[in-house]
Amino acid sequence: MTRPPFRLSRLDHIVLRVHDTAAMQAFYCDVLGCTEERRQDEIGLVQLRAGASLIDLVAINSKLGRMGGAAPGKEGHNMDHLCLSVEGYDEAAIRAHLEAHGARVGEVGSRYGAEGEGPSLYLYDPQGNMIELKGPPAV
């Protein structure tokens, strides 16, 4: 087997095709702490900074969004979930913050991730995409 002439280092960005860009941006910025990095309104793209990575929001009715085919819906999403590694993982504080913002919280448990087994909590954005907030590995 040949090895590629490169080494993967981290997740650079994820692209979400969205129905309501403003609601999604408010959720990712106000609830999860992302910041707006860049906008290209002429093609329907908003890029949000999430630590060392980006979350791109593409309006489905925009120039860029129409190139992606059918919109995500109740019976089908464009991804299973995205996982964001968090520092200062405190389940009770995280849950209280999410609930104060009206976010739908899902299962909590210990799951394996890039840094090993550790605590995680699932939640859902306004469009129903599942997000995993992943704490550091258990010691």
Secondary structure, 3 states (H helix, E strand, C coil): CCCCCCCCCCCCEEEEEECCHHHHHHHHHHHCCCEEEEEECCCCEEEEEECCEEEEEEECCCHHHHCCCCCCECCECCCCEEEEECCCCCHHHHHHHHHHCCCEEEEEEEEEECCEEEEEEEEECCCCCEEEEECCCCC
